[in-house]
């Protein structure tokens, strides 16, 4: 789950995430066929939403408007079943935890 302003974004273990108002009303859905079994989401300072597909071994980016911006990292980029993500605004990076791994993947974001 991630929060941006008064919007809560939750993954739904399918092909994306759902953006909700605080009263539970669906604002929009973030969907992409490259995502399989979505389990984690985070938001950068500029409002970019990152959604991780556990079974697809990737991270897909969405703009504030819900438009898909493409893959940040695919399975060839070293992700193995991502299960958690956190955006670190101080270091401008995303930290990704992988299933059954003692290693973290740190994705440095360029401005």
LOVOSE-217107 format. One line per 8 residues: their letters; for each residue x negated, y, z of C-alpha. Coordinates in steps of 0.5 Angstrom, whole numbers, always signed. Layout:
N
A> X/Y/Z; ...
This chain:
111
XXXXXXXX> +0/+0/+0; -2/+7/-1; +1/+14/+0; +0/+20/-4; +4/+26/-2; +11/+24/+0; +10/+18/-5; +9/+11/-2
XXXXXXXX> +6/+6/-7; +6/-2/-6; +4/-8/-10; +9/-13/-12; +5/-19/-14; +7/-19/-21; +4/-14/-26; +4/-8/-23
XXXXXXXX> +6/-3/-17; +12/+1/-15; +13/+8/-13; +18/+10/-8; +20/+16/-4; +20/+16/+3; +28/+13/+3; +26/+7/-1
XXXXXXXX> +29/+10/-8; +24/+8/-13; +21/+13/-17; +17/+9/-22; +14/+3/-24; +7/+2/-26; +6/-4/-30; +1/-7/-35
XXXXXXXX> +1/-14/-38; -7/-14/-36; -5/-15/-29; -3/-21/-26; -1/-22/-19; -2/-15/-16; -4/-15/-9; -8/-8/-8
XXXXXXXX> -7/-1/-9; -11/+6/-8; -11/+13/-10; -16/+18/-11; -17/+25/-9; -14/+27/-16; -8/+22/-16; -11/+17/-20
XXXXXXXX> -8/+10/-18; -12/+4/-18; -8/-3/-18; -12/-9/-17; -10/-16/-20; -12/-22/-16; -11/-27/-21; -13/-23/-27
XXXXXXXX> -19/-21/-24; -19/-13/-26; -17/-6/-24; -12/-2/-28; -12/+6/-27; -5/+10/-28; -5/+17/-28; +0/+21/-23
XXXXXXXX> +5/+21/-29; +5/+13/-29; +2/+13/-35; -3/+7/-36; -10/+10/-37; -14/+3/-38; -18/-2/-35; -23/+1/-30
XXXXXXXX> -26/-6/-29; -25/-13/-32; -26/-20/-30; -33/-19/-34; -35/-14/-29; -36/-18/-23; -29/-18/-20; -27/-25/-17
XXXXXXXX> -20/-25/-14; -20/-18/-11; -15/-17/-5; -17/-11/-2; -19/-4/-4; -20/+3/-1; -22/+10/-4; -27/+13/+0
XXXXXXXX> -27/+21/-2; -33/+23/+2; -37/+18/-3; -32/+18/-9; -32/+11/-10; -28/+5/-9; -29/-1/-5; -27/-7/-7
XXXXXXXX> -26/-14/-3; -26/-20/-6; -22/-27/-4; -27/-32/+0; -33/-27/-1; -38/-24/+4; -39/-19/-1; -36/-12/-3
XXXXXXX> -36/-9/-10; -37/-1/-10; -35/+3/-16; -38/+9/-16; -33/+14/-19; -36/+20/-24; -33/+27/-24
